[in-house]
């Protein structure tokens, strides 16, 4: 985020933040960024973690909600805005690799979230890999349906390149679904030992990690128990 700022914009933001008695961030990772980039003294920055609503729970899935978006079980879920920072392209590539390694795999890949205007790389890759019949891109999704989409998934795959918190991690955990996610920024802090992490720039690592959480029953059971 900071790299997109001009020096003048960065200086203005630093001055504005300097006028506040207290700055709240949603993770220690975000706190470090505020201290480093915006030069706010550490003792004026307080971490208050995000929470997760009661609607995110095991058993919240609904066949009606899934059908509304063209989904059927089983499926792997990636939920985020489709834009470069979220690295959804690697979800598509990892899914293609999993299908190569497991030809009888019955799963769909659900990409839940709207696409940033003008960004076509994910859609182009789905077509190039011949996955149009196996990947469902829902676009904008009703908030009331989101818990059902989580609870119906076999796996939450979250390959984001940068997060201040990472709500899909805790929403997936609360829904009783194994979560595999990037090992960057706040994500390991938020997920702790209840998720498996991977290098989001390494497709082999993403695939191996997803494979373990998807097909190893003992790993799945441990992740679900710790997540809840």
Secondary structure, DSSP 8 states (H G I E B T S, - for coil): -GGGS-HHHHHHHHHHHHT-S-EEESSHHHHHHHHHHH---GGGEEE------TT--TT---HHHHHHTT--SSEEEEES-BSGGGTHHHHHHHHHHHHHH-TT---EEEEEB-B-TT--HHHHHHHHTT-TTTEEEEES--HHHHHHHHHT-SEEEE--S--SS-HHHHHHHHTT--EEEESSTTHHHHHGGGSEEE-TT-HHHHHHHHHHHHH-HHHHHHHHHHH-
